[in-house]
């Protein structure tokens, strides 16, 4: 893993105004996490018994605090437009 980020939601006075301006929205998330991997490293690790065991343990741990039925997961490529 190259990088791991947790983004926790906070409550601000403008929050309800933001939601109303966009119409009906789902209940707000508590936050999200980003796990950054090199694709080649991830493929190599997941091909090993240790890597598969590690992934299984990760999922078991995440199940303690993530509602998988209401969560999303996807692979992505970041496009940075402003980086100050």
Beta strands, then each sheet from edge to edge (+ up, - down):
strand 1: 3-8
strand 2: 31-36
sheet 1: 1+ 2-
end
